[in-house]
């Protein structure tokens, strides 16, 4: 995440923010991630994991539209809020959504298969085979 934070600071400065405001807006991303996780935690029983995952997926492009269209500190803070909330919700959803898709007994295997990076030199179907 440190490299991502550095990239965001550079993007904010390229958009015209001074270094102090760019750092402030970038630091707010972490607070927004926590808020996203808390919103998902508090509403988890009322909302489907699919719904929260789709909402988070919609917030990412919206946050980048805000970043592209504004060069102000307020726009950077709005980007940080939207992007951070989306990131926080996505972190929780990525861990819990397999429980809604797969049977409880297959959760560990399914989670392991989903966690294999797409850049892995080994095909995931060879690492984890379905039970016979």
Sine and cosine of phi, psi and omega as CSV:
sin_phi,cos_phi,sin_psi,cos_psi,sin_omega,cos_omega
0.00,0.00,-0.40,0.92,-0.02,-1.00
-0.89,0.45,-0.63,0.77,0.02,-1.00
-0.92,0.39,-0.62,0.78,0.03,-1.00
-0.90,0.44,-0.67,0.74,0.01,-1.00
-0.89,0.45,-0.64,0.77,0.03,-1.00
-0.90,0.43,-0.66,0.75,0.04,-1.00
-0.88,0.47,-0.66,0.75,0.00,-1.00
-0.90,0.43,-0.65,0.76,0.04,-1.00
-0.87,0.49,-0.69,0.72,0.02,-1.00
-0.90,0.44,-0.66,0.75,0.04,-1.00
-0.89,0.45,-0.67,0.74,0.02,-1.00
-0.89,0.45,-0.68,0.74,0.01,-1.00
-0.92,0.39,-0.60,0.80,0.05,-1.00
-0.91,0.41,-0.47,0.89,0.03,-1.00
-0.98,0.18,-0.09,1.00,0.08,-1.00
0.92,-0.39,0.01,1.00,0.01,-1.00
-0.98,0.18,0.55,-0.84,0.12,-0.99
-0.96,0.27,0.20,-0.98,-0.14,-0.99
-0.88,0.48,-0.66,0.75,-0.02,-1.00
-0.90,0.44,-0.70,0.72,0.02,-1.00
-0.93,0.36,-0.59,0.81,0.04,-1.00
-0.90,0.44,-0.66,0.75,0.04,-1.00
-0.91,0.42,-0.66,0.75,0.00,-1.00
-0.89,0.46,-0.74,0.68,-0.01,-1.00
-0.91,0.42,-0.65,0.76,0.01,-1.00
-0.91,0.42,-0.61,0.79,0.02,-1.00
-0.92,0.39,-0.47,0.88,-0.01,-1.00
-0.93,0.37,-0.36,0.93,0.01,-1.00
-0.85,0.52,-0.68,0.73,0.01,-1.00
-0.89,0.46,-0.65,0.76,0.04,-1.00
-0.91,0.42,-0.65,0.76,0.02,-1.00
-0.92,0.39,-0.56,0.83,0.07,-1.00
-0.89,0.46,-0.69,0.73,0.05,-1.00
-0.88,0.48,-0.68,0.73,0.01,-1.00
-0.89,0.46,-0.63,0.77,0.05,-1.00
-0.90,0.44,-0.66,0.75,0.04,-1.00
-0.90,0.43,-0.65,0.76,0.02,-1.00
-0.92,0.39,-0.65,0.76,0.03,-1.00
-0.88,0.47,-0.67,0.74,0.03,-1.00
-0.92,0.39,-0.64,0.77,0.00,-1.00
-0.91,0.42,-0.73,0.68,-0.05,-1.00
-0.95,0.32,-0.52,0.85,-0.01,-1.00
-0.98,-0.19,0.09,1.00,-0.10,-1.00
-0.84,0.54,-0.58,0.82,0.00,-1.00
-0.98,0.17,-0.38,0.93,-0.02,-1.00
-1.00,-0.03,-0.44,0.90,-0.08,-1.00
-0.91,-0.42,0.58,-0.81,0.07,-1.00
-0.95,0.31,0.52,-0.85,0.08,-1.00
-0.88,0.47,-0.51,0.86,0.06,-1.00
-0.91,0.42,-0.68,0.73,-0.03,-1.00
-0.91,0.41,-0.73,0.69,0.00,-1.00
-0.92,0.39,-0.59,0.80,0.05,-1.00
-0.90,0.43,-0.67,0.75,0.04,-1.00
-0.93,0.38,-0.62,0.79,0.04,-1.00
-0.89,0.46,-0.70,0.72,0.03,-1.00
-0.90,0.44,-0.65,0.76,0.02,-1.00
-0.89,0.45,-0.53,0.85,0.03,-1.00
-0.97,0.24,-0.50,0.87,-0.02,-1.00
-0.94,0.33,-0.51,0.86,-0.01,-1.00
-0.87,0.50,-0.82,0.57,0.00,-1.00
-0.91,0.42,-0.56,0.83,0.04,-1.00
-0.88,0.48,-0.65,0.76,0.01,-1.00
-0.90,0.44,-0.62,0.79,0.00,-1.00
-0.96,0.29,-0.51,0.86,0.11,-0.99
-0.89,0.45,-0.69,0.72,0.05,-1.00
-0.86,0.50,-0.70,0.72,-0.01,-1.00
-0.89,0.46,-0.65,0.76,-0.02,-1.00
-0.95,0.31,-0.54,0.84,-0.11,-0.99
-1.00,-0.01,-0.27,0.96,-0.03,-1.00
-0.83,-0.55,0.49,-0.87,0.08,-1.00
-0.81,-0.58,0.31,0.95,-0.07,-1.00
-0.99,-0.17,0.21,-0.98,0.06,-1.00
-0.89,0.45,-0.64,0.77,0.04,-1.00
-0.88,0.48,-0.65,0.76,0.05,-1.00
-0.91,0.41,-0.63,0.77,0.04,-1.00
-0.91,0.41,-0.63,0.78,0.04,-1.00
-0.93,0.38,-0.62,0.78,0.05,-1.00
-0.91,0.42,-0.67,0.74,0.09,-1.00
-0.85,0.52,-0.74,0.68,-0.02,-1.00
-0.87,0.49,-0.65,0.76,0.00,-1.00
-0.91,0.40,-0.78,0.63,-0.04,-1.00
-0.90,0.43,-0.72,0.69,-0.02,-1.00
-0.92,0.40,-0.67,0.75,0.01,-1.00
-0.91,0.41,-0.70,0.72,0.03,-1.00
-0.89,0.47,-0.69,0.72,0.03,-1.00
-0.88,0.48,-0.67,0.74,0.01,-1.00
-0.91,0.41,-0.67,0.74,0.01,-1.00
-0.90,0.43,-0.69,0.72,0.02,-1.00
-0.91,0.41,-0.66,0.75,0.00,-1.00
-0.88,0.47,-0.62,0.79,0.01,-1.00
-0.88,0.48,-0.67,0.74,0.01,-1.00
-0.95,0.30,-0.71,0.71,-0.05,-1.00
-0.88,0.47,-0.64,0.77,-0.01,-1.00
-0.87,0.49,-0.53,0.85,-0.01,-1.00
-1.00,0.09,-0.49,0.87,-0.11,-0.99
-0.97,-0.23,-0.36,0.93,-0.05,-1.00
-0.88,0.47,-0.60,0.80,0.04,-1.00
-0.84,0.54,-0.48,0.88,0.05,-1.00
-0.91,0.41,-0.46,0.89,0.03,-1.00
-1.00,0.08,-0.37,0.93,-0.05,-1.00
-1.00,-0.06,-0.66,0.75,-0.10,-0.99
-0.95,-0.32,0.42,-0.91,0.09,-1.00
-0.89,0.46,0.46,-0.89,-0.06,-1.00
-0.83,0.56,-0.59,0.80,-0.01,-1.00
-0.93,0.38,-0.41,0.91,-0.02,-1.00
-0.98,-0.19,0.09,1.00,-0.08,-1.00
-0.86,0.50,-0.73,0.68,-0.06,-1.00
-0.88,0.47,-0.72,0.69,0.00,-1.00
-0.90,0.43,-0.70,0.71,-0.01,-1.00
-0.90,0.44,-0.68,0.74,0.01,-1.00
-0.89,0.45,-0.65,0.76,0.01,-1.00
-0.90,0.43,-0.66,0.75,0.02,-1.00
-0.91,0.41,-0.64,0.77,0.02,-1.00
-0.94,0.33,-0.42,0.91,-0.05,-1.00
-0.99,0.11,-0.26,0.97,0.01,-1.00
-0.90,0.44,0.83,-0.56,-0.03,-1.00
-0.90,0.45,0.53,-0.85,0.00,-1.00
-0.93,0.37,-0.27,0.96,0.01,-1.00
-1.00,-0.08,0.13,0.99,0.00,-1.00
-0.88,0.47,0.67,-0.74,0.02,-1.00
-0.94,0.34,-0.29,0.96,0.00,-1.00
-0.97,-0.24,0.72,-0.69,0.06,-1.00
-0.89,0.46,0.67,-0.74,-0.06,-1.00
-0.90,0.44,-0.48,0.88,-0.01,-1.00
-0.94,0.35,-0.32,0.95,0.06,-1.00
-1.00,0.04,-0.44,0.90,0.02,-1.00
-0.96,0.28,-0.63,0.77,-0.08,-1.00
-0.72,-0.70,0.93,-0.38,0.02,-1.00
-0.98,-0.20,0.46,-0.89,0.00,-1.00
-0.92,0.38,0.54,-0.84,0.01,-1.00
-0.90,0.43,0.57,-0.82,-0.01,-1.00
-1.00,0.06,0.00,0.00,0.00,0.00
